Amino acid sequence: MPLILFNKPFQVMCQFSAHPQRQTLADYIKTPGVYPAGRLDADSEGLLLLTDDGKLQHRISHPKRKQAKTYLVQVEGEPADDMLERLRNPLDLGDFVTQKCEVKHVAAPDWLWPRDPPIRERQNLPTSWLTLSISEGKNRQVRRMTAAVGLPTLRLIRIAIGPFSLATHPLWPGESREVDADDI
């Protein structure tokens, strides 16, 4: 049963079926019969796990399993302490309330690949980087959370799922690697 780590590039669709305008996983992953355990929006980049084992896929992606997903988030503006505290605690997003999460203000990473196209930057507004770890994963949750506290997301990169991270398994966008499924 293969477990594949894949660094999904920006604007790649998280599906194997053809898309009329964008690349899909089929353009990168040639292993037959694997499917993503969870998804990333086209606008998001980073770590995706793929497997051909339905039980393993469920174990990785189901919210009750609480596999932490960590994101590196570039936001517009400078986060104040109260903004970070609001992100850490349950946050009402209208249609659901988030669970507690871990959030840190971090320096711009020196290992990060450039995005093509680059993010839009405004001269009079600084950008900052956060790491944010959640165990749920509702549609566009991280983007909605940062926007709710006044820090719109400019770039979103999933850097870890459970024990697997791009720090310990470095991959450039579009690269993949098979790992031992027992590690999860």
C-alpha positions as CSV (number, residue, x, y, z in Angstrom):
1,M,0.0,0.0,0.0
2,P,1.8,3.1,-1.1
3,L,1.7,6.3,0.9
4,I,2.9,9.2,-1.2
5,L,4.0,12.6,0.0
6,F,3.4,15.2,-2.7
7,N,4.2,18.9,-2.7
8,K,1.2,20.3,-4.6
9,P,2.1,23.4,-6.6
10,F,0.0,26.6,-6.7
11,Q,-3.1,26.4,-9.0
12,V,-3.0,22.6,-9.4
13,M,-6.4,21.0,-8.9
14,C,-6.6,18.3,-6.2
15,Q,-8.2,15.8,-8.5
16,F,-7.2,13.2,-11.0
17,S,-9.9,13.9,-13.6
18,A,-9.1,16.4,-16.3
19,H,-9.8,20.1,-15.7
20,P,-10.4,22.5,-18.7
21,Q,-7.9,25.2,-17.6
22,R,-5.6,23.8,-14.9
23,Q,-3.2,21.0,-14.2
24,T,-4.3,18.2,-11.9
25,L,-2.7,15.5,-9.8
26,A,-2.6,13.3,-12.9
27,D,0.0,15.6,-14.4
28,Y,2.3,14.7,-11.5
29,I,1.4,11.4,-9.9
30,K,1.8,8.3,-12.1
31,T,1.1,5.7,-9.4
32,P,-2.3,4.0,-10.4
33,G,-5.2,3.8,-7.9
34,V,-4.1,6.4,-5.4
35,Y,-6.3,9.2,-4.1
36,P,-5.6,12.2,-1.9
37,A,-6.3,11.9,1.9
38,G,-7.7,15.4,2.2
39,R,-7.6,18.3,-0.2
40,L,-6.0,21.6,-0.9
41,D,-7.7,24.4,-2.8
42,A,-6.1,25.4,-6.1
43,D,-4.9,28.6,-4.4
44,S,-3.1,26.6,-1.7
45,E,0.2,24.9,-2.0
46,G,2.1,22.2,-0.1
47,L,1.9,18.8,1.4
48,L,-0.7,16.3,0.3
49,L,-0.8,12.6,1.2
50,L,-2.0,10.0,-1.3
51,T,-2.8,6.4,-0.8
52,D,-4.7,3.4,-2.4
53,D,-5.9,2.2,1.0
54,G,-9.3,3.5,1.9
55,K,-8.9,2.8,5.6
56,L,-5.6,4.6,5.7
57,Q,-7.1,7.5,3.8
58,H,-9.9,7.7,6.4
59,R,-7.4,7.5,9.3
60,I,-5.5,10.5,7.8
61,S,-8.3,12.7,6.8
62,H,-11.2,12.2,9.2
63,P,-11.5,15.0,11.8
64,K,-12.1,12.5,14.6
65,R,-8.6,11.1,14.2
66,K,-7.2,14.6,14.9
67,Q,-4.2,14.4,12.6
68,A,-2.7,17.9,13.0
69,K,-2.3,19.8,9.8
70,T,0.2,22.7,10.0
71,Y,0.2,25.6,7.6
72,L,2.7,28.3,6.8
73,V,0.6,31.4,6.1
74,Q,1.7,34.7,4.7
75,V,-0.8,37.4,5.8
76,E,-1.3,41.0,5.0
77,G,-0.4,43.2,8.0
78,E,1.3,42.7,11.3
79,P,-0.4,40.4,13.8
80,A,-1.0,42.0,17.2
81,D,-1.1,39.8,20.3
82,D,-4.9,40.0,20.5
83,M,-5.3,38.8,16.9
84,L,-3.1,35.8,17.6
85,E,-5.1,35.0,20.8
86,R,-8.4,35.2,18.8
87,L,-6.9,32.7,16.3
88,R,-5.8,30.3,19.0
89,N,-9.3,30.2,20.6
90,P,-12.6,29.0,19.2
91,L,-13.5,31.5,16.5
92,D,-17.1,31.9,15.2
93,L,-16.9,32.0,11.4
94,G,-20.7,32.2,11.0
95,D,-21.5,28.7,9.8
96,F,-19.2,27.0,12.3
97,V,-17.0,27.7,15.3
98,T,-13.4,26.5,15.0
99,Q,-11.6,24.4,17.6
100,K,-8.6,25.7,19.5
101,C,-5.4,25.7,17.5
102,E,-1.8,26.5,17.7
103,V,-0.6,29.8,16.1
104,K,2.9,31.4,16.1
105,H,4.2,34.5,14.5
106,V,7.4,33.4,12.6
107,A,10.1,35.0,10.6
108,A,10.0,34.6,6.8
109,P,11.4,31.1,6.1
110,D,14.6,31.0,4.1
111,W,13.9,27.6,2.6
112,L,10.7,28.6,0.9
113,W,10.4,28.3,-2.9
114,P,9.2,31.3,-4.9
115,R,5.6,31.2,-6.0
116,D,4.7,31.6,-9.7
117,P,3.0,34.0,-10.0
118,P,4.2,35.9,-7.0
119,I,1.7,37.2,-4.4
120,R,0.4,40.7,-4.8
121,E,2.2,43.1,-2.4
122,R,1.2,46.6,-1.5
123,Q,4.0,49.0,-0.7
124,N,2.2,50.6,2.3
125,L,1.2,47.3,3.9
126,P,3.7,44.9,5.4
127,T,3.3,41.1,5.2
128,S,3.9,38.6,8.0
129,W,4.2,34.9,8.4
130,L,2.4,32.6,10.8
131,T,2.3,28.9,11.4
132,L,-1.1,27.6,12.2
133,S,-1.9,24.0,13.3
134,I,-5.5,22.7,13.2
135,S,-6.9,19.2,13.5
136,E,-10.1,20.0,11.6
137,G,-10.1,21.2,8.0
138,K,-13.3,22.8,6.8
139,N,-13.5,24.5,3.4
140,R,-11.1,27.5,3.3
141,Q,-10.9,27.4,7.1
142,V,-7.4,28.9,7.5
143,R,-8.1,31.7,5.0
144,R,-11.4,32.5,6.8
145,M,-9.8,32.5,10.2
146,T,-7.1,34.9,9.3
147,A,-9.5,37.2,7.5
148,A,-11.9,37.2,10.5
149,V,-9.1,38.7,12.7
150,G,-8.1,41.3,10.1
151,L,-5.1,39.4,8.6
152,P,-6.1,38.4,5.0
153,T,-4.1,35.4,3.7
154,L,-1.9,36.1,0.8
155,R,-0.2,32.7,0.6
156,L,-1.1,29.4,2.2
157,I,1.3,26.4,2.3
158,R,0.5,23.2,4.2
159,I,3.9,22.1,5.6
160,A,2.9,19.1,7.7
161,I,0.2,16.4,8.2
162,G,0.6,14.4,11.4
163,P,4.2,13.1,11.5
164,F,5.0,14.0,7.9
165,S,6.4,17.4,7.1
166,L,8.3,19.2,4.4
167,A,11.0,20.0,6.9
168,T,11.8,16.3,7.4
169,H,10.9,15.2,3.9
170,P,11.9,18.1,1.7
171,L,10.1,18.3,-1.6
172,W,10.0,21.1,-4.2
173,P,6.6,21.8,-5.8
174,G,5.6,19.0,-8.1
175,E,7.9,16.4,-6.4
176,S,6.7,13.3,-4.6
177,R,8.1,10.6,-2.5
178,E,6.9,7.2,-1.2
179,V,7.1,6.7,2.6
180,D,6.2,4.0,5.1
181,A,2.5,4.1,5.9
182,D,3.2,2.6,9.3
183,D,4.6,6.0,10.3
184,I,1.1,7.4,10.5
